[in-house]
Amino acid sequence: MNKRRVFIVTGLLCAMVGIMAFTLNKDNYPKVARASALPAIKKDSVASVTAFKQVYTVLMSARCM
């Protein structure tokens, strides 16, 4: 009788934990990314890209390493 009672109590506790785990995170609204939440990506101008290439070659030279 004692082992049966332990088995029943353990089973009920596991069932309650399982039920609570699935009901705690119930969202009633769909998760959609908003356009205002995303940052705007700006393209670099051609002049800034060429200037970066020049600086990059200088920084990657042997003297700067």
Secondary structure, DSSP 8 states (H G I E B T S, - for coil): -HHHHHHHHHHHHHHHHHHHHHHTT--SS-----GGGS-------HHHHHHHHHHHHHHTSTTT-
